[in-house]
Amino acid sequence: MYKELFSPGTIYFTAGVHNEIMCNPAFTEFVQNSLSRHIRGDWGDLCEEDKEENKLSLREGLRLLSAYKNDRHKIWIITEADRSTTTILFPDEY
């Protein structure tokens, strides 16, 4: 089992993600699994350059970004530099 690399702080969802969570149990599970991966340092569907940027961001205390997709959805998870908040959103809500 992998250990958590950081605390995500308070978790926020955009309206679109919240609405999908409320009506789609499979999406809820996808979001939960993605958040778990994010805080363990599995950055999901990012290019290698962005994954390396996240490694630097962990060391330097900068913002972290992950991207995950399943057969129907793509989400981004962004943790702020001070680790006080993490937001889960659809890319078109950025």
N, C-alpha and C positions, 0 to 999 in steps of 0.2 A: 504494500500500500504506500502511496506517495504522500509526503507530508505537505501541508499548506505552506506556501512561501511567504504569504502576507495575509493580513486581515483585510477583507474587502470593505470594512466600515458599514455604513447604512446602505442597504440595497434599494435602488429605485428602478421602476419600470416606466417606460413611456406609455402613453395612452394606447397605442397600437399593440404593444406587447401585452399590456394588462388585459385588454379586451380579448386577445387570443387565448391567454391563460384561462380566463373565466369560462370559455366555452370549448376548450380543446385539451383534454387530459394528456394526450400524447405530446402536445406542444409544451405543456407544463413540465413533463418529465424531461424533454429535450432541454429546456431552459435550466432546470436543476442540474442536469448532468454537465451542461456547458459551464455553468458557474463553478461547479466543483473542479472541472478541468482548468478553468481560468486561474483559480487561486492555488493550484498545484503547479502552475507554470507550463501547462499544455496550451499553447496559444491558438490551437485549432488550425483554421484554413488561411493562415497568413503566409506570405512568401518568406523565404529564408532571411532576407534583409530585415523585414519587420520583426521576425522572431529574435534576431540578434539585437535589434533596437530595444525590445522588451527586456532582454538580459541586461543591457546597459541601464535601462530605466529602473530595474530592480536594485542594482548597485547604487545608482545615483539618486534614487528617490524621485523619479519622474513618472509621468502618466503611463498607464499600461492599457493596451488595446488587444483584444482577442476577437476573432471572427469564427463563427461556427455555422454550418449549414446541414440541413437534413434534406429529405426529398421535396419538401414544400416551402421551407423557410430559411432565411439567413438572418442571423442576429450578430450584433456587435456587443461586446461587453467592455466598458471603459471604467477603469479605476483611476481616480484622481491622484495626483502626485503625493498629496499628504495622506492618502489612504483612508480618508474620512468617508468617502462615498464611492459606490460603484453603480453605474447605470447600465441597464440592459435595454437595447433598442433595436429597431429595424434600421438598416442603413439609410433608407429614405426619410427617416425621422431625424437624422443628424442635422 
